[in-house]
Amino acid sequence: MNRACWTCRSRTIQCDQSRSPCAKCEKAALECFDKRPLRWVKGVAIRGKMRGHLYEDPDSNKMSKSQMQRVKRQKWVSTSATKCLTAENEMPVFALQDPRISNLDRASRYYMDYYSNRICKLFILYDSERNPFRHLLSYALEDSTLQQCILALAARHFANTGKSFDQANLAVSLRFAHAKMDAIHFKRQTIGALSRQLTHPELGKKDPTMATILLLIFLDLLESGIDGWDYHLQGAKSLVTLYQSLTGPCASSESEDPGDTAHEMRRFIDRQFSLIATLGATLSSPKSRSEFFISGDGNKHQESIVRSFLGCPEFILKAIHFFSNQRGLISGSRIHEIVYDADVRDTVAMLQLTENFNCVEWASDFRRSSSSPVNVQNLSTLSLAYKTAALLYGRRVLGAFKATVPDNEDLVMQLLVLIDELKSDMTLFKCLLWPTFIAGLECQTEAQQNLVLQSMRMLWDLTNCLNIISASKILRGRWKEKRSTGSPMHDGPDLYRIDRDWLLI
C-alpha cells in the first residue's frame, strides 16, 4: 500500500499501510477503501444551503400513522446509536452501498455493516462469498421484519463486546449500554411484526419469516441461551406445518419453484433448525423439546456441513439424536418398567457405530468434494471432538440403564486434548462449546476443570455469546456441588439434569 487508506484518513488515525486491507481497518471490522466511496444522500444537494432539502409532492397526503411511527423510531434509535458511535470518535465507513438502504438512519446502516462484517462469519464454519447469512441481507432489503431482526442481532453482539468473561455483570460504558437498548428495541419491533405476519401468513413470505425465526434463536444465544430458543423452534415447526397445509398436496412443483438459490437457502435454514433441535434436546427437558429431523442426504449436500456453524458430521448428529431420545425414554418411564435388554442392546450398538466412525476419512472425502479452503487435519480433529463428546454422552445414557460402562477418564482426557489442539485454529475452535461443556460435566479433577474454563474464556473472546458465560456458571455450580457432597455427579436416570432448557452451541 503506497499511501494511507481513505478509511483511516476519515477516522483521523494513522494507517499502518502494511497491506490491503490494512490491519487497523481489519481489526475495527471496517471496509478498507483506497478512495472515498460513492455515497447516496437525501436531498437535492450534497452540501450548502440545499443540503438535505426535499421538494414535496403537492399531491401527496400527510404521513400515515405507520410512517410517523417509523420516523419516530428512527429518530430514537439514531439518537441512541449516535451516542454509541461517537462515544469514542468512531466514524465508520459504510461498506454496504446499496441504494435500497440509503433511507436507513446512520445507526441502522452501521448495524447492517456490522452484521455483514462480524456476525455472518461468526455463525458459519468457513466464511466465503457464498455465506448464507450474508445472502439473507438481500431478503432483509425487501422484508422489514427480517431487517429489524438483523439489526437486533448486530446491536446485541456489539453490546456484548463491552463485557468480560469473568465480570459479565459489571456496568459497561455508555456506548455499549446504548447498543443494548437498541437491541431490545429492534427485538421488540421484530417480535411485534412477526406476530402480525403469523396472524395472516403468506406463502410468499415463508423464506424471510423462517430466516427471521432462525436469527431470533441466534439472538437468544447472544442473550443467554435459555428457554427462548425452544419457543422459537416450536413456532418454526408449527409454521412449516401451516405452510404445508396452505400449499396443499396437489400443488405443482413447477409453479412453486423459487429457483436454485432459494432452494439452497431453504436447505440451509432447515439444517440449522435440525442442528439446534438435536443439540438443544441433549440438555433440555424431554417434554419441552421440538424436533426437526435431519434429512439423510449423505454426501449429496456435504457442502452444508461447512456452511453450518458447527462442522459436526451428519452421522455424529444422528448418533447424538439417538442417545438423546434414549435419555427421554428413561426420563419418561419408571425404572422397573424399562425394557432393559432391547434398549441396552440398541444403545451399545449405536455406541459401537459411533466408535467406528472414521473422522479422517470423512474429512478427506469432504476435501475431495468441496471447493472450500479446508484443512483436513483440523477438520478431522473437530469432528473427532464431536465424536468423543457423543461417546461420553452415549455412555452416560447407557449407565442410566444400570448397564456396565467403561471408565470415562481416558475419554475425557482425549476430548480435552482435542479441544486444546484446535486453539490454534480460531475458525474451528469457535464451534466447540457443546463438546467443551460435555467435557466439563464429566471432568473430575481441578486441573481438568481449569482447562475447561480456559477454553470457555477463549470461546467468549471469539464469539461474545452470553450462552458461553451461562455454560461456565452451570459448570461452576455443579463442580461446587460435587466438592460439597464428595460424590460423583450425573448418576441415575436424571443424567445431565439442568434446571432450565439451555442451548449451549
C-alpha positions in Angstrom: 0.0 0.0 0.0 1.7 3.3 -1.2 -0.5 5.7 0.8 -2.8 5.7 3.8 -6.2 4.3 3.1 -9.2 6.7 2.9 -10.9 4.9 5.8 -8.1 5.6 8.3 -7.8 9.2 7.0 -11.5 9.8 7.5 -11.2 8.4 11.1 -8.2 10.7 11.6 -5.9 7.8 12.7 -2.6 6.7 11.3 -2.8 3.9 8.7 -0.1 1.2 9.0 -0.1 0.8 5.2 1.1 -2.8 5.8 -1.3 -4.4 3.4 -4.8 -4.2 1.9 -7.0 -4.2 3.9 -4.8 -2.5 6.5 -4.5 -4.0 9.9 -6.4 -1.2 11.7 -9.4 -1.5 9.3 -9.4 -5.2 9.7 -9.3 -5.0 13.5 -12.2 -2.5 13.5 -14.2 -4.7 11.1 -14.4 -1.8 8.6 -14.1 -1.8 4.8 -10.7 -0.5 3.8 -11.3 2.0 1.0 -8.4 3.4 -1.1 -10.6 6.3 -2.2 -13.8 8.0 -1.0 -16.7 5.6 -1.7 -19.8 6.6 -3.6 -22.4 8.0 -1.2 -26.2 8.1 -1.6 -27.6 11.2 0.1 -31.1 12.6 0.6 -31.9 16.0 -0.8 -31.1 18.0 -3.9 -27.5 18.8 -2.9 -24.6 17.2 -1.0 -23.5 20.5 0.7 -24.6 24.1 1.1 -28.0 25.5 2.0 -29.9 23.0 -0.1 -28.2 20.0 1.6 -30.9 17.6 2.8 -33.7 19.7 1.3 -36.5 17.7 -0.4 -39.3 19.0 -2.6 -42.7 17.6 -1.5 -45.2 16.2 -4.0 -48.1 18.7 -3.8 -50.5 15.8 -4.5 -49.2 13.7 -1.6 -51.1 13.1 1.5 -49.9 13.6 5.0 -47.8 10.9 6.5 -49.8 7.8 7.6 -49.7 6.7 11.2 -47.3 3.9 10.4 -44.9 6.3 8.6 -45.0 8.7 11.6 -44.2 5.8 13.9 -41.3 4.7 11.6 -39.8 8.3 11.7 -40.2 8.4 15.4 -38.5 5.0 15.8 -35.6 6.0 13.5 -35.0 9.2 15.4 -35.0 7.3 18.8 -32.6 4.7 17.5 -30.4 7.2 15.7 -30.1 9.3 18.8 -29.2 6.2 20.9 -26.7 4.8 18.5 -25.2 8.1 17.5 -24.2 8.4 21.2 -22.8 4.9 20.9 -20.8 5.5 17.8 -19.4 8.9 18.8 -18.5 8.0 22.3 -15.0 7.1 21.1 -15.0 9.2 17.9 -15.9 6.3 15.7 -16.9 7.4 12.3 -17.5 4.1 10.4 -17.4 4.0 6.6 -20.3 2.0 5.3 -19.4 -1.0 3.2 -22.9 -1.6 2.0 -23.7 0.9 -0.6 -27.0 -0.5 -1.9 -29.4 2.4 -2.8 -32.2 0.4 -1.1 -30.7 1.0 2.3 -30.0 4.7 1.7 -33.2 5.6 3.6 -32.0 3.9 6.8 -30.7 6.1 9.6 -26.9 6.2 10.3 -27.2 3.8 13.3 -29.2 1.2 11.3 -26.7 1.3 8.4 -23.9 0.9 10.9 -25.6 -2.2 12.4 -26.2 -3.6 8.9 -22.5 -3.3 8.1 -21.7 -4.8 11.5 -23.9 -7.8 10.7 -22.1 -8.3 7.3 -18.6 -7.9 8.7 -18.8 -9.6 12.1 -22.0 -11.7 12.5 -22.0 -13.5 9.2 -18.6 -15.1 9.8 -19.4 -15.8 13.4 -22.2 -18.3 12.8 -20.6 -20.2 10.0 -17.8 -22.7 9.8 -16.0 -21.2 6.9 -16.8 -17.6 5.7 -16.9 -17.1 1.9 -18.8 -15.2 -0.8 -21.5 -17.9 -0.6 -22.1 -17.3 3.1 -25.9 -17.9 3.5 -26.1 -15.4 6.4 -24.8 -12.7 4.2 -27.3 -13.7 1.5 -30.0 -13.0 4.0 -29.3 -9.3 3.5 -31.0 -9.5 0.1 -34.1 -10.8 1.8 -33.8 -8.1 4.5 -33.9 -5.3 1.9 -37.3 -6.5 0.9 -38.6 -7.6 4.3 -38.7 -5.1 7.2 -39.2 -7.8 9.9 -36.1 -9.7 8.9 -34.2 -6.4 8.7 -35.2 -5.5 12.2 -34.0 -8.9 13.4 -30.6 -8.4 11.7 -30.3 -5.0 13.4 -31.2 -6.5 16.8 -28.6 -9.3 16.3 -25.8 -6.8 15.4 -26.7 -4.4 18.2 -26.7 -7.1 20.8 -23.4 -8.6 19.7 -21.8 -5.1 19.7 -23.2 -4.6 23.3 -21.7 -7.9 24.4 -18.2 -6.9 23.3 -18.2 -4.5 26.2 -18.4 -7.3 28.7 -15.7 -9.6 30.1 -15.8 -13.3 30.8 -15.1 -13.1 34.5 -17.1 -9.9 35.2 -20.0 -10.0 32.8 -22.4 -8.3 35.3 -20.3 -5.2 35.8 -21.5 -1.9 34.4 -20.3 -1.1 30.9 -19.6 2.2 29.1 -22.4 4.2 27.6 -21.7 3.2 24.1 -22.4 -0.5 24.9 -25.4 0.4 27.1 -26.9 2.3 24.2 -26.3 -0.6 21.9 -28.1 -2.9 24.3 -31.1 -0.5 24.3 -31.1 -0.6 20.5 -31.0 -4.4 20.5 -34.0 -4.5 22.9 -35.9 -2.0 20.7 -35.2 -3.8 17.5 -36.1 -7.2 19.0 -39.4 -5.8 20.2 -40.1 -4.5 16.8 -39.2 -7.8 15.2 -41.4 -9.9 17.5 -44.3 -7.5 17.1 -44.1 -7.6 13.3 -43.6 -11.3 13.3 -46.7 -11.8 15.4 -48.7 -9.7 12.9 -47.3 -11.7 10.0 -48.2 -15.1 11.6 -51.8 -13.9 12.1 -52.2 -13.7 8.3 -49.4 -15.9 6.9 -48.4 -15.5 3.2 -46.7 -18.2 1.2 -44.6 -15.5 -0.5 -43.1 -14.5 2.9 -42.2 -18.1 4.0 -38.5 -17.8 3.4 -37.9 -14.4 5.2 -40.2 -15.5 8.0 -38.3 -18.7 8.6 -35.0 -16.8 8.4 -36.3 -14.3 11.0 -37.1 -17.1 13.4 -33.7 -18.7 12.9 -31.9 -15.4 13.6 -34.1 -14.9 16.8 -32.6 -18.2 18.0 -29.1 -16.9 17.4 -30.1 -13.7 19.2 -31.1 -15.9 22.1 -27.5 -17.3 22.1 -26.2 -13.8 22.4 -28.5 -13.0 25.3 -28.3 -16.2 27.4 -29.2 -19.4 25.5 -32.0 -20.2 27.9 -35.6 -21.3 27.2 -36.5 -18.8 24.4 -34.8 -20.7 21.6 -37.2 -23.7 22.2 -40.3 -21.5 21.8 -38.9 -20.1 18.5 -38.1 -23.7 17.4 -41.7 -24.8 18.2 -43.0 -21.8 16.3 -40.9 -22.7 13.3 -42.1 -26.3 13.3 -45.8 -25.1 13.5 -45.2 -22.7 10.7 -43.8 -25.4 8.5 -46.9 -27.5 9.1 -49.1 -24.4 8.4 -47.3 -23.6 5.1 -47.6 -27.2 4.0 -51.4 -27.1 4.6 -51.7 -23.8 2.7 -49.7 -25.3 -0.2 -51.8 -28.4 -0.5 -50.8 -31.8 -1.8 -51.7 -31.1 -5.4 -49.5 -28.0 -5.8 -47.2 -28.4 -8.8 -43.5 -28.2 -8.2 -43.1 -26.1 -11.4 -45.5 -23.4 -10.2 -43.7 -23.2 -6.8 -40.1 -23.5 -8.0 -38.3 -20.5 -6.4 -35.0 -21.2 -8.1 -31.8 -22.9 -7.1 -30.7 -20.1 -4.8 -33.9 -20.1 -2.8 -33.8 -23.9 -2.6 -30.3 -23.8 -1.3 -31.3 -21.2 1.3 -34.2 -23.3 2.4 -32.0 -26.4 2.9 -29.5 -24.3 4.8 -32.2 -22.9 7.2 -33.8 -26.3 7.6 -30.4 -27.8 8.5 -29.7 -25.1 11.1 -33.1 -25.9 12.7 -32.1 -29.6 12.8 -28.8 -28.9 14.4 -30.3 -26.6 17.0 -33.1 -29.1 17.8 -30.6 -32.0 18.1 -28.1 -30.4 20.4 -30.6 -28.4 22.3 -32.5 -31.6 23.2 -29.4 -33.1 24.8 -29.6 -30.6 27.7 -33.3 -30.0 27.9 -36.4 -31.5 29.4 -37.7 -34.3 27.1 -41.2 -32.8 27.4 -40.3 -29.4 26.1 -38.1 -30.1 23.1 -39.1 -29.8 19.5 -37.6 -31.9 16.7 -36.5 -31.1 13.2 -35.4 -34.3 11.5 -32.1 -34.2 9.7 -32.5 -35.4 6.1 -30.3 -38.3 5.1 -28.7 -36.5 2.1 -25.4 -38.1 2.8 -22.6 -36.7 0.6 -25.0 -35.1 -1.8 -25.1 -31.9 0.2 -21.9 -32.3 2.1 -21.2 -28.6 1.5 -23.9 -27.8 4.0 -21.6 -29.3 6.7 -19.1 -26.5 6.2 -21.9 -24.0 5.6 -23.2 -24.8 9.1 -22.0 -23.2 12.3 -20.8 -26.4 13.9 -18.9 -28.6 11.4 -20.3 -31.8 13.0 -20.6 -34.8 10.7 -24.2 -35.8 10.0 -23.7 -39.3 11.3 -22.5 -38.0 14.7 -25.5 -35.7 14.9 -27.8 -38.7 14.2 -26.0 -40.6 17.0 -26.5 -37.7 19.4 -30.1 -37.6 18.4 -30.5 -41.3 19.1 -28.8 -41.0 22.6 -31.0 -38.0 23.4 -34.1 -40.0 22.5 -32.9 -42.8 24.8 -32.4 -40.3 27.5 -36.0 -39.2 27.0 -37.2 -42.8 27.2 -35.5 -43.2 30.6 -36.9 -39.9 31.9 -40.4 -40.8 30.8 -40.5 -44.3 32.4 -40.2 -45.7 35.8 -37.0 -47.7 36.2 -38.7 -51.1 36.7 -40.9 -50.6 33.6 -38.0 -50.1 31.2 -37.4 -52.9 28.7 -33.7 -53.2 29.7 -32.4 -55.8 27.2 -33.7 -54.1 24.0 -32.7 -50.6 25.0 -29.3 -51.6 26.2 -28.6 -53.6 23.0 -29.6 -50.6 20.9 -27.6 -48.1 22.9 -24.5 -50.4 22.8 -24.9 -50.9 19.1 -25.1 -47.1 18.5 -22.0 -46.6 20.7 -20.1 -49.1 18.6 -21.1 -47.5 15.4 -20.1 -44.1 16.7 -16.8 -45.5 17.9 -16.1 -46.9 14.4 -16.8 -43.7 12.6 -13.7 -42.6 10.7 -13.2 -38.9 11.2 -10.1 -38.7 8.9 -11.8 -40.4 6.1 -14.8 -38.1 6.5 -12.6 -35.0 6.4 -10.7 -36.3 3.4 -13.8 -37.1 1.5 -15.0 -33.6 2.2 -11.8 -32.2 0.9 -12.2 -34.0 -2.4 -15.8 -33.0 -2.9 -15.6 -29.4 -1.8 -14.0 -26.2 -3.1 -13.9 -24.7 0.4 -10.4 -23.9 1.9 -10.4 -26.9 4.2 -7.5 -28.1 6.5 -8.2 -31.8 6.6 -6.3 -32.4 9.8 -8.0 -29.7 11.7 -11.5 -30.6 10.3 -10.8 -34.2 11.3 -9.9 -33.0 14.8 -13.1 -31.0 15.1 -15.2 -34.0 14.0 -13.3 -36.2 16.4 -14.1 -33.8 19.3 -17.8 -34.1 18.5 -17.4 -37.9 18.2 -15.7 -38.1 21.6 -18.3 -35.9 23.2 -21.1 -38.0 21.7 -19.5 -41.2 23.1 -19.3 -39.6 26.6 -23.0 -38.6 26.3 -24.0 -42.1 25.0 -22.1 -43.8 27.8 -23.9 -41.7 30.3 -27.2 -42.8 28.8 -26.1 -46.4 28.9 -25.1 -46.0 32.5 -28.6 -44.7 33.3 -29.9 -48.1 32.1 -27.8 -49.6 35.0 -25.6 -51.2 32.5 -21.9 -51.6 33.0 -19.9 -48.9 31.2 -16.2 -48.3 30.8 -14.5 -45.6 32.9 -14.7 -42.2 31.1 -11.4 -40.8 32.4 -9.4 -41.6 29.2 -12.2 -40.3 27.0 -12.4 -37.1 29.0 -8.6 -36.5 28.7 -8.8 -37.3 25.0 -11.5 -34.7 24.5 -9.6 -32.1 26.4 -6.5 -32.7 24.3 -8.5 -32.4 21.1 -10.0 -29.1 22.3 -6.6 -27.8 23.1 -5.2 -28.8 19.7 -7.8 -26.7 18.0 -6.9 -23.5 19.9 -4.5 -22.7 17.0 -7.4 -22.6 14.5 -9.9 -20.0 15.7 -12.2 -20.6 12.8 -12.9 -24.2 14.0 -12.4 -23.6 17.7 -15.4 -21.3 17.9 -17.6 -24.3 17.2 -16.6 -26.2 20.3 -19.0 -25.1 23.0 -21.1 -28.2 23.2 -18.1 -30.7 23.3 -16.4 -28.4 25.9 -19.5 -28.3 28.0 -19.8 -32.1 27.9 -16.2 -32.4 28.9 -16.9 -30.0 31.8 -19.8 -32.1 33.0 -17.6 -35.2 33.1 -14.2 -33.9 34.3 -13.3 -35.0 37.9 -10.1 -33.0 38.8 -9.5 -29.4 39.4 -6.8 -29.3 36.7 -9.3 -30.6 34.1 -11.9 -28.0 35.3 -9.3 -25.2 34.8 -8.7 -26.4 31.2 -12.4 -26.3 30.5 -12.7 -22.8 31.9 -9.7 -21.6 29.8 -11.4 -23.0 26.7 -14.7 -21.3 27.7 -12.8 -18.0 28.2 -11.3 -18.3 24.7 -14.7 -19.1 23.2 -16.1 -16.0 24.8 -13.3 -13.9 23.4 -14.0 -15.3 19.9 -17.8 -15.1 19.9 -19.1 -12.8 22.7 -22.2 -15.1 23.1 -23.6 -14.9 26.6 -24.6 -18.6 26.5 -20.9 -19.3 27.0 -20.9 -17.4 30.3 -24.2 -19.3 31.2 -22.4 -22.6 30.5 -19.5 -21.7 32.7 -21.8 -20.7 35.5 -23.6 -24.1 35.3 -20.3 -26.0 35.4 -19.0 -24.0 38.3 -22.2 -24.7 40.2 -22.0 -28.4 39.6 -18.4 -28.6 40.5 -19.1 -26.8 43.7 -21.9 -29.2 44.5 -19.6 -32.1 43.8 -17.0 -30.8 46.2 -19.5 -30.2 48.9 -21.0 -33.7 48.6 -17.8 -35.5 47.7 -19.7 -37.9 45.4 -19.7 -38.4 41.6 -22.2 -36.4 39.6 -24.8 -37.3 37.0 -25.6 -40.8 38.2 -29.0 -42.4 37.8 -31.8 -41.6 35.3 -31.6 -37.9 35.7 -28.3 -37.7 33.8 -27.1 -34.2 32.9 -30.1 -32.8 34.7 -30.2 -29.0 34.3 -32.8 -26.8 35.8 -33.7 -25.0 32.6 -33.6 -25.7 28.8 -30.2 -24.5 27.6 -28.9 -24.2 24.1 -25.1 -24.5 24.5 -23.8 -24.5 21.0 
